[in-house]
Amino acid sequence: MQISAQFDSGNINVIAADTPNNIILEINKDNQSDFFQWFHFKLNNNVRAEHIMTIRNAGKSAFVDGWENYQALASYDREHWFRVPTEFDGQNLTITFTPDHDSVYFAYFTPYSYERHQDLLHQAQLDIDCQLQVLGQTIDGRDISVLKVGEEGDNKKVIWLTARQHPGETMAEWFMEGFIDRLLDEDDGVARALLNKAVFYLVPNMNPDGSVRGNLRTNAAGANLNREWATPSMEKSPEVYLVRNKMLETGVDMFLDIHGDEALPYNFVAGCEGIPSYDERHQSLEESFKDILLAITPEFQDDFGYDKDEAGQANLTLGATWVGEQFKCLSYTIEMPFKDNDLLPDHSVGWSDNRSSLFGRDVLTAIYHIVDELR
């Protein structure tokens, strides 16, 4: 029996693995940080017996509520991922599984590899409407890449989307894959009409270092990028520093920052109610966008989410609130679940890579319906 995490986004520490029914594991902390929750490892064993794998430090992880009613994901081929029996006792997360094949992967959510990220970028640049721009490099020397889709023009809106500020939230890049695929579909009327009205700047992965390292929430320097927007630096958070500078150059009429939430089993948005400049127009845009999403897809809801900030109390270190205040524009954080969407449960796969991608495609329709109102 062998357990390994020596691959892209791998994260696990093996404490004991002598017998299949008593495998003891721990999740490693993010580099230079106390955050941890993301796991991704491979089990190889020719024995077709029941395997009981206990992650003994789960109760000390970043978001303990995330383990309640959570089911881990497994895959034999790294393409199809399915949920497996998982229990949490307040301290230990126990995965019980009898493999049908010699080798099986387990993960907190369906991984999105750095190689797939490169494929996404370089396939997109082949489209006549798309340009791949490199803003600079991360601390580990990886590119900070943005896809520019469309061209500026008189009265054309500037729309930005970013994803995976928190690298363990892989559903965010699956969302972006679906969004980009549809936006570049020349036979899609919504995409064609939008590109006549707007230019898009898309960052599918804001945190490639953290993604490859198997971090949950931080970059190579241990910085939580979604707390860096007020005062980013090249030393600590070059990802935010360079993207923010590009935004100041292009302007922003709409911003969506794509995330995943560990605890809440729903898709929802978090807005800018607490920013100093929040007014009736901003509120109207937010409500219109939510109403459009509610009409487009049953995967979205607005009954469950984060508490709204009181007036003037927004945390301007967050991407969506900083952008909303800086550009006085519609600016939302979109959250998806790690578990399942309780409104439309799928007991086999839960919330998944495919559903995240389809949700991204739906959001393109929502942008189409609100683009004329952005300014």
N, C-alpha and C positions, 0 to 999 in steps of 0.2 A: 504494500500500500504506500502511495506517495501523494503528498499534498503540496502543491506549488502555487506561488503567486508571482513568479519571476517573468512577468510579461506586462505589456501595456495595460495600465490601470489596475494591475494586480495589488491586492492588499489583504494579507492575513499573516498571522504569526502562529505557528504550530507549537503547542505546548506538549501534547501527547497524541500519538496516533499508532498505538500498538495493536489495538483490536478495533474492528469496525463499529462495535457498539459502545465505544467510549473514546471518541475523538474530541480532544479539548483544544479550542482555538481562542485567539484574541485578535481584535482589530487593532492595527497600528494607528497611532495618532498622525494627523497631518504634520508635515515637516514644520518645525519651529512653531507649533501650535498645539493646543489642547483639544481641538476639534477632532472627532472621529465618529464615523458611522458607516461609511462606504466600505463594502467588502467585495472581493472578486478573487476567486481561487479555483483551482482545478484539482479534482480527486481522480486518481488512477488506481484501480484495483480490479483484479480479475474475479474476485469473489462476488457472487450475486446475493450477498447477504444484506440484511438491513443495516444501514449505517446511521449511527446517532452522533451528530456533530453539535457540540455545545460551544457557543461563543460566550465565554464566561465573563467578559467585561462589558456586555451590551447594556447593562444597567447603569453604567457610568458614561455612556455615549452622549453626544451633543443634544440629541432630541429623543429622550426616552419614550415619550408618547408615540413616537414613530413605530415602535415595536408592537403596540397594541393592535391586534387583529391583522398583523402583517404576515405575509407569506413570502418566503424567499423564492428567487427565480433560479431555474436550472436549465441547462441546454447540453445536448450531446454534440450538436453540429455548429454551435455559436451563431446560428441563424434563427431557429425557432426556440424561444424561451417560454417556459411554463412554470406555474406556481407549484411549490412542493410543501408538504405539511411542516408547519413551523409553530412553535409555542414560545411564549415569553412569561417567565415567572416573577418578573420584577428585577432580576439580576442577570439571568442566563437566557440566551436565545438558543433554542434547540431545534435543529433541522433533522428530520427523520426521513430517510430515503433509501429505497432499494434499487440500485442501478440495473438497467437492462443491457448496458454496454460497458466496455472496459474503462472509459474515461468520460467524465462529466464535469462541466463548469457550473459554478454557483456565483450569484451576484446579487447585490442589493437591488439593482434595477438593470434592465437590459443595457449592457455597455455600448458606448459609441467610441470606436477606436480612433486613434490618431491617424491611422492609415485611411480609414473611411473618411475622416475629416479632410485629408488631403485630396481624396477622390472627389468629394463634394465640391471643394473649391475649384479644382482643375477641370472637372467636367463642366461646371457652371461657366467658366471663362470662355469655353468654346462657343457659347451663345453670342450672337452678334450684338445683343443688348447689354452684355455683361462684361465688366472689367474687374480683374483681380488686382487689388492694391495691397501693398505691404507697408504698414505704417512704421514698423520698427521691429525690434526683437524683445522677447521676454528675458527674464533673468537667466534662464537655462539656454537661451539662444534660439528659441523657436520664433517663427514669424507671428506677428500680430496682423492678421489678415482681415480685410473687409472687401465684400463684393459690392461694387457699384452697378446697379441695374437701371438702365434708362439714362436719359440726358436731361440736364437742366434746361429750363426755358422760361419764357415770360409766364408768370402766374402758375408755374408748376410747383407743387408741394414737395417738400423734402421730408422723407419718412425714414426713420432709423429703427432697426431691430437689433438687439444684442441677446446673446444666450450664453449659458454656462459660466456666468461670473462665479458661480459655485460649481466646481467641476464634477462633483458627484451627482448633480442633477442632470443626468444624461438625457432624460426625456425632453429637455430643452433643445438639444441638437437634433433629436429625431423630429421635433416640431419644425425646426428650421429646414430640415431636409424636405419635408412635405411642402412647406411654404415656398421654398426656392424652386422646387420642381414645378409647382403650379405657376409661379410667377414667370418662369421661362418657357412655358408651354405656349407656342405661337398659335395654337388652335383654341386656346382658352379665351373666350370673350372678355371675362372679368379681368384677366391679366393684361390683355391688349388695351382695354379701355383705361386701366389704371396707369399704364406706362405712358399714355397720352396726357395724363394729368399729374404725374408724380415721378420723382426719381427716388430710388431706394438705396440706402446704405445698410448692408447686412453683415453682422459679425456672428458667424455660426458658433464660434467658441472663443469667448473672452479670456479663457484661462487654460491654454494648452499645457502649461507646465503642471498645474495641479491635476489635470486630467490624466496625463501619462504617469505621474507619480502615485496615482490611486488616492488622492486627497478627496475629502468630502467637500471642503468649504474654502480652502485657501490656495494661494499661489506658492511659488518656490520659496518666497521669503516669509511665509506664514501670514500674509496679509489677506484679510477678508475683503475682496475687491468691492463688494457692495456696501462697504463702509469707508470707501476711499475717495468718493467723488468730490468732496469739498476741497481737499488738499492732497491730490495724488502726487507722487514723485517718481522719477525714473529709477531711483534706488529701491523703493519698496513696492511700487505698483505701476510699472511702466505700461501695463495693459490699459488701465484707466487713463493714465496721463496722456497717452497717444490718441486713444479714441476720443477723449474729451476735447483735445486740441482740434481734431478733425471736425468734430461737431461745431465748434466755435467758428471754424472756417466755412462750413457748408450752411449753417443754420439748421434748425429743426422745427418742423410743423407738426410732427407726431412721433412719439417714441414708445416702443414696446420692449420691455425687458423680460425675457422668458426664463422661468424658474420652475422648481418643483418643491412641494411642501411635504415634509416627512409625516406629519400627523393627520392632516385633514384629507379625507377621502373624496375630494371634489375638485373640479376646475373652477377657478374664481379669479377675480382681479383685485388689485390694491391700487388706489388712486392717490390723488394729491390734495385731499381735503385740508390738510394742515399747513400747506405752504403759505408764506406771507401774502402772495399776490392772488390767492384763490378767490374767484368771483363767480357771478352768476353765469357768465359765458363758459368758464371752465367747467362748472358743474353741469351745464347743459350738454356740453360735449361728452363728458363722462357718462351721463345718463343715456344719451343717445347711443353711444357705442355699446353699452351693456344691453340696451333694449334690442339692438340689432343682433348681437350674439345670441341672445335668448330666443330670438325669432329664427335664427339660422340653424342652430344645433341643440339638441337635447343634452349634449355632453356638457354644456355650460349652465351655471346657476349663479344666483346672487343672494341666496339666503344664508349661506355659510361662508365665512372668510375671516379676515383680520379685523380687529376693532379699528374704527376710523379715528385718525388723529384729530384732536381738538384744534380749533383755529390758531394758526401760528406756531403749532407744536410739532410740525413735521421734522423728521430727521433728514437734514439736507446732505448727509453723507451717503445716502442711498441714491442709486442711479436714477430711478424714476422721479424722485422728488427733486433732486438737483436739476435734472433736465426740465421738469415741469416749471420750476421757478425761474431758471435761467432764460428759457425761451418762451415762457408763458404759453405753453402748448399742451395739447392732449398727451398725457404721459402716464402709462399704466405698467405695473408689474403684472404679468400673467403667471399664475401658479397652477401646476398640475400635480396630481397625487403620485406618490410612490406605491400606494397600495392598490386601490381600485376606485372607480367612480361609483359611489354607493347608489346613485340615481339610475345607473345602467350597469349593474355588476356583471362581470364575466369571471366565473369561478375557476376557469382553466388558466387564463393569462392575466387577469386583473387589468389595471391600466397598463398599457403596453407601448412598445415602440411604434407599432402600426397605428394605434389609436392616437398617439401623440402626433404622428405625421399627418393624419387626417384632420386633426384639430388645427394644425398649422394651415392646412389648405382652407378650412372654414374661415379662419381669421382673415385670410386675404379677401374673402367676400365681404366681411364686416368693414374692412378698410375701404373697399370700393363704395360702400353705401354711405360712408361718412367723409370721404375725401374732399367733397365740395364745401364742406362746412368748416374745414380746418383753419382757414383765415379768409 
